[in-house]
């Protein structure tokens, strides 16, 4: 009988071990943050999702990369298939047995899809109105929008962020709790000043008012439009030179400025170095299209994402507009 009990005990332990991660193979929380923090920062610059929130969600949803979904499906955010998913899948017990989850080729693909998932869903639209440093607001907003069923989801995210000093990532700093650092001091900036329209050069920039932030980057003055930072392309500038001067990848510059592969910047163009907004928040409600304007040029003028501008006006995929047409800006 004892032998039989030992036999069944061995079988049970073997079954419990299936799909589990041995202690020596487990990724530590510190290793996970170090490996993926730059992905979180990069996506923050493109999509406006706080890097602290993205990293905290990844740590929680993937058990720091040790979960079955992360190891076998490269799914680091627990995103389920949904009806519009056409990629590979992996099944896993969650709220119900053997639910369908998205499967990715790499962790990088999972991080990117998480950004697209939040950015393209109306449920999360209000989150993008929050300050980029308001990780507590984002944490509570994700729960309110239905990202997770756990009632303590916001508190769990906030604890992960504060325990690991992930809020430093929102400032673009890659130093986290693993290195002893002084707490960042609150930066005191002088009040921004309004720059009259006629003082902005060149004339090609055509908006009512801009605010000039009292700092520069890569030799360019930083302007604010609709809450978004941009610079003005100088003579001889193109996407390659701007990428090098501003230390922003070409891919991110294209994404933030709605540029396709065939397009480039010209002298006088507004070049956004932070993600454009989803609507106008500067008091303008309508724009009357002028001869020669395109949906892209108007989206740049008002600092609104081009696809959001198209959606606001129920435009077709080609975004065709005509002179005299009135476009809603919010």
URTA-V35855 format. One record per run of one state. SS is the DSSP state (2 for helix, 1 for strand, 0 for the rest). FROM is the first residue (numbers start at 1). LEN is the number of residues. If there is no record, write none. Layout:
SS,FROM,LEN ; SS,FROM,LEN
This chain:
0,1,1 ; 2,2,16 ; 0,18,11 ; 2,29,19 ; 0,48,3 ; 2,51,12 ; 0,63,5 ; 2,68,6 ; 0,74,6 ; 1,80,1 ; 0,81,8 ; 1,89,4 ; 0,93,6 ; 1,99,4 ; 0,103,4 ; 2,107,13 ; 0,120,2 ; 2,122,8 ; 0,130,5 ; 2,135,10 ; 0,145,8 ; 2,153,11 ; 0,164,2 ; 2,166,6 ; 0,172,21 ; 1,193,3 ; 0,196,1 ; 2,197,3 ; 0,200,10 ; 1,210,8 ; 0,218,2 ; 1,220,6 ; 0,226,2 ; 1,228,5 ; 0,233,6 ; 2,239,8 ; 0,247,3 ; 2,250,7 ; 0,257,13 ; 1,270,3 ; 0,273,4 ; 1,277,1 ; 0,278,8 ; 1,286,3 ; 0,289,6 ; 2,295,8 ; 0,303,1 ; 1,304,1 ; 0,305,1 ; 2,306,7 ; 0,313,13 ; 1,326,3 ; 0,329,2
